[in-house]
Amino acid sequence: MDIKIDFNTVVVFDLDDTLYNELDYLKSAYQSIALSLEPNNWKVLYSKMFSLYRCRFNVFEFVANSYNKEVEDLVDMYRNHDPDIRLFEGVLDVFDAIKSKNGKIGIITDGRSKTQRAKIDSLGILEYLDSIIISEEIGSDKPCIANYKAIENSISGKIYYYVADNLKKDFIAPNSLGWYSVALIDNGMNIHYDSHKYLDDRCLPNELIIDFRDIKII
């Protein structure tokens, strides 16, 4: 798909499972927890934690019972660790192309401020961003229209694009605001993979893409 960019264009992105795979954040957190609890043999614990997750067991409950820890403490370790995550191929090419044509870039993401900002820092994209809207910071989650209006209020523009992945909540508000919405199709590793339930006009984006190589900035 072609996106024509000038100084009146704002391209907004979701974060988790749009710019990188959220599953990689989970794996990074599990490794951090395993290293903390078993520094000399962490890979065995990490392997078990990830296997339990894949089998839909309560990983925090298992670790808490095995190591005499509180679940709340493990959740804090998960949320507050220093993440090791990587952008999808092509993201920086798109960001560079947008900026080269004087376009603006925003982020709308649900989650806790410290966690989401740590992800953005780990991905190395802060310098590209003109606005960051995080649900905890404004007190509302997607699909609330307030999250999208916050972008409009912080970045002036005539044309807004929104690139995201979750059909359940990502596109309802931008569609109602007249933004051009684009869905990144699940690559098989998404945390939320029930998009088949939301293939109605209210939830569907204007366009779907396979990966960032499908976006051409003109």
Disulfide bonds with the S-S distance in Angstrom:
none
